[in-house]
């Protein structure tokens, strides 16, 4: 037993000599190792300032450039049907004609009314002319009687030449002529009023006839523009009236189309009339079409929080059709630069969204607001500036004031974990 203890003590002494160590040196190295273990290694990347530029995949709807549901204006029967679904028509082309016997009777009645009122008007004019002639005749008689009375008065100046009775009769005759002329002038004014009233009656009758004839013109239904008949709901002999729920036919202009795109608010920053936009439709996989921004709503819908934008789409070959739902590649470029960091540099908890900034070897947790993504980057808004070093991967386990040893991240480090693992 004593021999074993001696061997152990000897071995320890030999080991101490071989190491060339002493208790003080070993403690110093242990402290340095512990100090180094307190410094966390962290990969960082700078905050960059650039203009947001990204594409959104948005849904849209193709609609006819012009779309008219043709309803009847009068009640009647379809007499001739000249088109069917799919018919290509030109502006002014007759689509169908309607027969309305009752309307024909109204036209004849209105025409007869116009003729009657015109005859009455001519009679009133004739009465006015007669009244005016009577006035002139009365004025001529007055002039003659007045001249006679004047001569008699001169002659009566010589006693015994003219009897007093003759002079008195002459004066009464002139007085009666004046009264008669006044009566004739009143008759003229009455005749004028009659002519004016009858003229208004004639005008009203003519307007009534024109209105009926306008209704008669609705019996011939023509195309309002070049297009295609996309729906037909009546046939020859069908009874039609203005209260019909369905249109007789529907005509759409499809050589040009409107592409209606509901833009979300985040995509409304860069809407420029005249800009070209590409889109695809399920009917032609792999084929890209193009439209031009033509009309902007300039207001967001309160329910959907989107702004309608219309694009004009040329469809001369007829491959596209109203009702298709395209997928639009909508490019957005913010008109001013903002700050970006890798998406992995921003962490979100139930309490906050933050990133970890490193300054002078110490960490600082900075709360930020997340903006729009762009590739592997994301906009951030907060107390950060371009050039700040931030941790590539934020974690709530890292607190402010933690000492770190930084290393500039590589391109692979900036990828999301799943892509980095896949070698992308």
Backbone torsions as a table, in degrees:
resi	resn	phi	psi	omega
1	UNK	NA	-48.3	178.3
2	UNK	-60.7	-34.5	-179.7
3	UNK	-67.8	-37.3	-179.4
4	UNK	-67.0	-42.6	179.6
5	UNK	-63.3	-40.0	179.6
6	UNK	-62.9	-39.0	179.5
7	UNK	-65.0	-39.8	-179.9
8	UNK	-65.3	-43.9	180.0
9	UNK	-64.5	-37.5	179.4
10	UNK	-67.4	-41.4	-179.9
11	UNK	-63.6	-41.7	-180.0
12	UNK	-64.3	-40.1	-179.9
13	UNK	-65.4	-42.0	178.7
14	UNK	-62.3	-42.1	-179.5
15	UNK	-63.9	-39.4	-178.9
16	UNK	-65.1	-39.4	180.0
17	UNK	-69.4	-44.3	-178.8
18	UNK	-63.0	-37.5	-179.3
19	UNK	-71.5	-22.9	-178.6
20	UNK	63.1	27.6	-175.2
21	UNK	-108.4	162.7	171.9
22	UNK	-136.2	163.5	-176.7
23	UNK	-57.3	-33.9	-178.7
24	UNK	-68.6	-43.2	-179.8
25	UNK	-65.2	-41.1	179.8
26	UNK	-63.0	-39.4	-180.0
27	UNK	-67.8	-38.6	179.9
28	UNK	-62.4	-44.7	179.5
29	UNK	-64.9	-37.8	178.7
30	UNK	-64.0	-39.8	179.3
31	UNK	-65.3	-41.3	179.5
32	UNK	-63.7	-39.7	178.6
33	UNK	-63.6	-42.4	179.6
34	UNK	-65.4	-39.4	179.7
35	UNK	-63.9	-42.0	179.0
36	UNK	-64.9	-34.6	-178.7
37	UNK	-69.6	-18.4	178.2
38	UNK	-77.3	-15.9	-178.3
39	UNK	-93.7	120.8	-178.1
40	UNK	-86.5	136.2	174.4
41	UNK	-83.5	133.9	-175.6
42	UNK	-143.6	133.1	175.7
43	UNK	-89.1	133.1	-175.8
44	UNK	-127.7	163.5	176.6
45	UNK	-145.8	149.0	-177.6
46	UNK	-78.4	150.0	170.1
47	UNK	-71.6	131.4	-177.3
48	UNK	-115.5	151.6	177.6
49	UNK	-111.1	124.4	178.7
50	UNK	-157.6	170.6	-178.6
51	UNK	-88.2	129.9	177.3
52	UNK	-62.1	128.1	177.6
53	UNK	-146.1	111.2	-177.9
54	UNK	-153.3	164.8	-180.0
55	UNK	-111.1	137.3	174.1
56	UNK	-108.4	142.6	171.6
57	UNK	-96.5	109.1	-174.7
58	UNK	-116.9	148.9	174.4
59	UNK	-82.2	157.5	177.0
60	UNK	-151.7	-179.3	178.4
61	UNK	-141.8	132.9	175.1
62	UNK	-88.8	129.2	176.6
63	UNK	-129.3	158.9	179.2
64	UNK	-63.0	145.9	179.4
65	UNK	-64.7	-39.6	171.6
66	UNK	-133.0	141.1	-175.1
67	UNK	-144.6	116.3	-177.0
68	UNK	-128.7	126.0	172.0
69	UNK	-92.9	117.7	-173.8
70	UNK	-90.5	111.6	177.6
71	UNK	-105.3	153.6	177.3
72	UNK	-72.0	145.7	176.7
73	UNK	-95.8	-20.7	-178.9
74	UNK	-134.1	161.4	178.1
75	UNK	-85.0	137.3	179.7
76	UNK	177.5	-163.9	179.5
77	UNK	-118.8	141.4	176.7
78	UNK	-67.7	119.3	-177.3
79	UNK	-92.3	-46.2	178.8
80	UNK	-135.5	136.1	177.4
81	UNK	-116.6	112.8	-173.2
82	UNK	-100.8	-7.3	-177.3
83	UNK	-133.9	166.6	176.3
84	UNK	-143.2	175.8	178.5
85	UNK	-57.3	130.9	179.7
86	UNK	94.0	-8.2	-179.8
87	UNK	-67.3	133.1	175.2
88	UNK	-91.1	124.7	-174.1
89	UNK	-125.3	159.3	177.4
90	UNK	-109.3	157.2	178.1
91	UNK	-56.1	130.0	179.5
92	UNK	88.6	-8.5	-179.9
93	UNK	-69.1	139.2	-179.6
94	UNK	-73.5	123.0	179.7
95	UNK	-90.8	-43.5	179.9
96	UNK	-163.6	162.0	176.0
97	UNK	-126.0	147.1	-177.8
98	UNK	-118.8	138.5	176.6
99	UNK	-101.1	128.2	-179.9
100	UNK	-136.5	86.7	-178.1
101	UNK	-56.5	-38.4	179.9
102	UNK	-62.7	-36.8	178.8
103	UNK	-68.5	-36.6	176.2
104	UNK	-60.6	-41.5	178.4
105	UNK	-64.1	-38.3	178.3
106	UNK	-65.6	-35.7	177.9
107	UNK	-64.9	-44.0	179.4
108	UNK	-64.2	-41.1	179.5
109	UNK	-63.7	-44.0	179.8
110	UNK	-66.2	-37.3	177.8
111	UNK	-64.7	-42.6	178.4
112	UNK	-63.6	-38.4	179.1
113	UNK	-63.2	-40.6	178.4
114	UNK	-63.0	-44.7	179.8
115	UNK	-62.4	-41.6	179.7
116	UNK	-63.9	-45.0	-178.6
117	UNK	-69.2	-33.4	176.4
118	UNK	-65.9	-38.9	176.7
119	UNK	-63.2	-44.0	178.2
120	UNK	-62.6	-36.8	178.6
121	UNK	-64.6	-43.0	178.7
122	UNK	-63.8	-38.6	177.3
123	UNK	-63.4	-40.9	178.7
124	UNK	-64.3	-39.8	177.2
125	UNK	-63.7	-39.4	178.4
126	UNK	-62.3	-42.1	178.4
127	UNK	-63.5	-38.5	178.8
128	UNK	-64.5	-41.4	178.6
129	UNK	-64.2	-40.6	178.6
130	UNK	-64.2	-40.9	-180.0
131	UNK	-64.6	-40.7	178.8
132	UNK	-66.3	-38.8	177.9
133	UNK	-65.0	-39.7	178.6
134	UNK	-63.2	-38.1	177.6
135	UNK	-62.2	-45.8	179.1
136	UNK	-62.1	-40.2	178.6
137	UNK	-63.6	-43.8	178.6
138	UNK	-64.1	-39.6	178.4
139	UNK	-64.2	-38.7	177.6
140	UNK	-64.0	-43.1	178.1
141	UNK	-63.1	-40.1	178.7
142	UNK	-61.4	-43.4	179.4
143	UNK	-59.9	-43.8	-179.5
144	UNK	-65.2	-46.6	-178.6
145	UNK	-66.7	-37.0	-179.9
146	UNK	-66.9	-38.4	177.9
147	UNK	-65.0	-42.5	178.0
148	UNK	-60.9	-46.1	-179.4
149	UNK	-61.7	-38.4	179.2
150	UNK	-63.3	-42.8	179.8
151	UNK	-65.0	-40.2	179.7
152	UNK	-63.9	-39.2	179.6
153	UNK	-62.8	-40.2	178.7
154	UNK	-65.9	-41.5	179.9
155	UNK	-66.5	-34.7	-178.4
156	UNK	-66.7	-12.4	177.7
157	UNK	-66.5	-24.6	176.7
158	UNK	-95.0	119.0	-176.1
159	UNK	-60.8	134.8	176.0
160	UNK	88.2	-7.0	-178.6
161	UNK	-79.2	-44.6	-177.5
162	UNK	-123.4	134.3	178.8
163	UNK	-70.7	147.1	179.6
164	UNK	-62.1	-33.4	-178.9
165	UNK	-65.0	-41.2	-179.8
166	UNK	-64.0	-39.3	179.5
167	UNK	-65.9	-39.4	178.5
168	UNK	-66.4	-40.5	177.9
169	UNK	-62.4	-40.3	179.6
170	UNK	-63.3	-41.4	179.3
171	UNK	-64.6	-42.6	178.6
172	UNK	-63.1	-35.6	-179.8
173	UNK	-63.6	-44.4	178.3
174	UNK	-63.7	-42.2	178.9
175	UNK	-62.2	-39.9	178.6
176	UNK	-66.9	-36.8	177.2
177	UNK	-61.6	-40.7	178.4
178	UNK	-61.6	-44.6	-179.5
179	UNK	-63.7	-40.7	180.0
180	UNK	-63.7	-40.9	179.5
181	UNK	-64.6	-41.2	177.8
182	UNK	-60.5	-39.6	178.2
183	UNK	-65.8	-40.6	178.7
184	UNK	-64.9	-37.8	178.3
185	UNK	-66.6	-38.2	174.5
186	UNK	-61.1	-38.7	178.4
187	UNK	-64.2	-36.6	177.6
188	UNK	-63.4	-45.0	179.5
189	UNK	-62.4	-40.0	177.8
190	UNK	-63.8	-39.8	179.0
191	UNK	-66.1	-37.3	177.2
192	UNK	-61.7	-45.1	179.0
193	UNK	-61.4	-40.5	178.5
194	UNK	-63.3	-40.7	179.3
195	UNK	-64.6	-44.7	-179.9
196	UNK	-62.5	-44.2	179.4
197	UNK	-63.3	-41.3	-179.6
198	UNK	-68.9	-32.1	176.6
199	UNK	-63.9	-41.5	176.9
200	UNK	-63.4	-38.8	178.9
201	UNK	-63.9	-42.2	178.4
202	UNK	-62.6	-43.4	-179.5
203	UNK	-62.3	-42.0	178.6
204	UNK	-64.1	-40.9	178.9
205	UNK	-64.8	-39.2	179.1
206	UNK	-67.0	-40.2	177.3
207	UNK	-64.6	-38.8	177.3
208	UNK	-63.0	-41.7	177.7
209	UNK	-64.5	-41.7	179.5
210	UNK	-62.6	-39.9	179.1
211	UNK	-63.8	-42.3	179.3
212	UNK	-66.0	-39.9	178.9
213	UNK	-67.2	-33.6	175.3
214	UNK	-62.8	-44.3	175.7
215	UNK	-60.8	-35.9	178.6
216	UNK	-64.9	-33.9	179.6
217	UNK	-66.6	-22.9	178.5
218	UNK	-71.2	-10.6	178.8
219	UNK	-69.3	-21.8	176.2
220	UNK	-106.0	111.4	-175.3
221	UNK	-97.2	122.4	-178.1
222	UNK	-117.2	162.2	-179.9
223	UNK	-74.9	129.4	179.4
224	UNK	-76.4	-16.9	179.6
225	UNK	-162.2	169.2	175.4
226	UNK	-67.3	133.2	-179.8
227	UNK	-176.0	-160.9	-178.3
228	UNK	-128.3	137.3	174.6
229	UNK	-76.8	113.2	-177.4
230	UNK	-101.7	-8.3	178.7
231	UNK	-154.5	141.1	176.4
232	UNK	-138.4	127.8	-174.3
233	UNK	-123.9	2.5	179.0
234	UNK	-131.1	163.1	178.0
235	UNK	-134.5	170.8	178.4
236	UNK	-60.0	130.0	-177.3
237	UNK	96.4	-10.1	-179.9
238	UNK	-68.1	139.8	174.2
239	UNK	-82.4	127.9	-179.9
240	UNK	-126.4	151.5	175.7
241	UNK	-156.3	162.1	-175.2
242	UNK	-62.4	-15.1	-177.4
243	UNK	-90.4	6.8	179.9
244	UNK	-61.6	140.2	176.8
245	UNK	-74.1	-43.4	-178.4
246	UNK	-92.8	146.6	175.2
247	UNK	-73.4	157.7	175.5
248	UNK	-65.7	-49.0	174.6
249	UNK	-142.9	162.0	172.9
250	UNK	-123.5	131.2	179.2
251	UNK	-118.2	134.8	-179.4
252	UNK	-130.2	141.3	173.1
253	UNK	-88.6	114.5	-175.2
254	UNK	-116.1	-2.4	175.5
255	UNK	-69.8	-24.0	169.0
256	UNK	-125.9	144.9	179.9
257	UNK	-128.5	159.8	172.0
258	UNK	-107.2	127.8	174.0
259	UNK	-102.8	110.4	-177.5
260	UNK	-94.6	121.7	-177.9
261	UNK	-119.1	120.5	174.8
262	UNK	-84.2	102.6	-176.6
263	UNK	-80.5	127.3	171.3
264	UNK	-67.6	160.0	-174.8
265	UNK	-57.2	-36.5	-177.1
266	UNK	-67.7	-15.6	-176.6
267	UNK	-104.2	9.6	-175.5
268	UNK	-95.7	5.1	-174.6
269	UNK	-74.5	-21.1	-173.1
270	UNK	-137.7	65.7	179.0
271	UNK	-105.3	114.0	-174.9
272	UNK	-123.1	119.8	177.3
273	UNK	-61.9	133.2	-179.1
274	UNK	100.6	-11.7	-179.4
275	UNK	-74.4	142.1	177.9
276	UNK	-84.4	140.0	-180.0
277	UNK	-133.6	134.6	-179.8
278	UNK	-94.5	150.5	176.9
279	UNK	-153.0	164.2	177.7
280	UNK	-129.2	160.5	176.2
281	UNK	-131.9	147.7	-178.7
282	UNK	-59.9	-26.3	-177.2
283	UNK	-68.0	-23.4	-178.4
284	UNK	-130.3	74.6	-179.0
285	UNK	-62.1	137.5	179.6
286	UNK	85.1	-7.5	-179.4
287	UNK	-101.7	131.7	179.7
288	UNK	-106.9	132.1	177.6
289	UNK	-111.2	171.1	-175.3
290	UNK	-138.2	141.3	175.2
291	UNK	-131.7	164.2	-179.1
292	UNK	-118.8	128.4	178.4
293	UNK	-62.3	121.6	-175.6
294	UNK	-119.5	-35.4	-176.0
295	UNK	-139.6	134.8	-177.7
296	UNK	-120.9	134.0	-177.2
297	UNK	-67.8	-31.8	179.3
298	UNK	61.7	15.6	176.0
299	UNK	-156.6	145.2	-179.4
300	UNK	-91.5	140.1	174.8
301	UNK	-68.2	131.6	-175.2
302	UNK	-66.8	-24.0	-176.9
303	UNK	-90.8	-45.3	-176.6
304	UNK	-94.1	-12.8	-176.9
305	UNK	56.3	37.7	176.2
306	UNK	-125.9	157.3	179.0
307	UNK	-112.9	122.2	-179.0
308	UNK	-73.4	133.2	176.0
309	UNK	-128.6	135.2	-179.7
310	UNK	-110.4	134.7	174.9
311	UNK	-111.6	140.6	172.4
312	UNK	-87.4	130.1	-177.6
313	UNK	-124.2	123.5	175.9
314	UNK	-75.5	133.4	-177.5
315	UNK	-137.7	45.3	-176.7
316	UNK	-61.0	-32.8	-179.2
317	UNK	-82.9	-8.1	175.0
318	UNK	73.7	15.5	-178.7
319	UNK	-72.7	-34.4	179.7
320	UNK	-88.5	157.9	-176.8
321	UNK	-142.2	147.2	175.1
322	UNK	-58.2	142.1	-179.7
323	UNK	99.4	-13.7	176.5
324	UNK	-68.9	150.3	179.9
325	UNK	-114.5	92.9	-178.3
326	UNK	-76.6	164.9	170.4
327	UNK	-110.1	121.6	-172.5
328	UNK	-105.1	133.6	173.6
329	UNK	-91.8	100.3	-173.4
330	UNK	-101.9	114.1	-178.5
331	UNK	-86.1	133.3	178.8
332	UNK	-122.5	127.5	174.5
333	UNK	-127.4	116.4	179.8
334	UNK	-69.1	139.6	-174.2
335	UNK	-75.6	5.2	178.2
336	UNK	-149.0	155.0	-177.7
337	UNK	-76.9	151.9	175.6
338	UNK	-136.7	177.6	-176.5
339	UNK	-94.2	141.2	-179.3
340	UNK	-130.8	146.3	171.9
341	UNK	-137.3	163.6	174.2
342	UNK	-58.6	145.0	-179.1
343	UNK	-58.0	-30.6	-178.9
344	UNK	-72.5	-14.9	-177.4
345	UNK	-80.6	-7.3	-179.1
346	UNK	-112.2	126.7	178.4
347	UNK	-117.5	148.8	-179.0
348	UNK	-129.5	128.8	173.7
349	UNK	-117.1	-177.1	178.8
350	UNK	-67.6	-17.7	-175.2
351	UNK	-103.0	-30.1	-173.2
352	UNK	-163.6	166.7	170.9
353	UNK	-117.8	130.9	-171.6
354	UNK	-149.8	168.0	169.0
355	UNK	-135.0	169.2	-178.2
356	UNK	-113.8	114.8	177.9
357	UNK	-96.7	142.8	179.3
358	UNK	-114.7	125.8	179.8
359	UNK	-141.4	125.0	-179.5
360	UNK	56.1	37.8	176.3
361	UNK	77.6	7.4	179.1
362	UNK	-121.2	148.7	-179.3
363	UNK	-89.3	154.4	176.5
364	UNK	-144.4	120.9	178.4
365	UNK	-81.4	121.4	-176.3
366	UNK	-119.4	122.5	176.9
367	UNK	-76.2	137.1	-178.6
368	UNK	-138.3	169.2	170.6
369	UNK	-110.3	136.1	-178.8
370	UNK	-84.1	133.6	177.4
371	UNK	-103.2	-139.9	-177.5
372	UNK	-88.9	143.4	176.2
373	UNK	-78.7	154.7	173.9
374	UNK	-148.0	99.7	-174.1
375	UNK	66.0	-128.9	177.9
376	UNK	-88.1	2.8	-178.4
377	UNK	-103.8	165.3	177.4
378	UNK	-145.8	144.1	176.2
379	UNK	-69.3	144.8	173.1
380	UNK	-134.1	145.2	178.7
381	UNK	-130.7	122.4	-179.5
382	UNK	169.7	-158.3	-177.3
383	UNK	-83.8	57.6	175.0
384	UNK	-132.4	161.4	179.1
385	UNK	-140.3	163.8	179.9
386	UNK	-59.7	136.0	179.5
387	UNK	97.5	-16.6	176.7
388	UNK	-61.7	139.4	174.4
389	UNK	-85.3	128.3	178.2
390	UNK	-127.5	151.2	178.7
391	UNK	-64.9	137.7	-179.6
392	UNK	-63.0	-37.9	-178.9
393	UNK	-126.1	110.6	-179.4
394	UNK	-80.0	147.4	178.2
395	UNK	-147.7	142.1	179.1
396	UNK	-73.8	-7.8	176.2
397	UNK	-73.9	-20.9	-179.8
398	UNK	-89.0	123.2	-179.0
399	UNK	-102.1	161.8	175.6
400	UNK	-63.6	141.3	178.8
401	UNK	91.3	0.0	177.7
402	UNK	-72.3	130.9	178.5
403	UNK	-79.6	136.5	-177.3
404	UNK	-137.1	155.1	170.9
405	UNK	-109.2	115.8	-171.3
406	UNK	-92.3	152.2	175.6
407	UNK	-140.0	130.9	-178.9
408	UNK	-65.8	128.7	-175.9
409	UNK	-71.4	150.3	175.0
410	UNK	-90.4	173.9	179.6
411	UNK	-61.2	-36.2	179.2
412	UNK	-67.0	-35.5	-179.6
413	UNK	-64.3	-25.1	-176.9
414	UNK	-82.1	-8.9	179.8
415	UNK	-79.3	152.8	171.9
416	UNK	-57.6	156.9	-174.9
417	UNK	-56.9	-40.3	-176.8
418	UNK	-67.2	-37.5	179.8
419	UNK	-73.7	-39.6	178.2
420	UNK	-61.3	-39.7	179.2
421	UNK	-66.3	-31.2	-178.9
422	UNK	-83.3	-4.1	177.9
423	UNK	82.7	13.9	179.8
424	UNK	-79.0	NA	NA
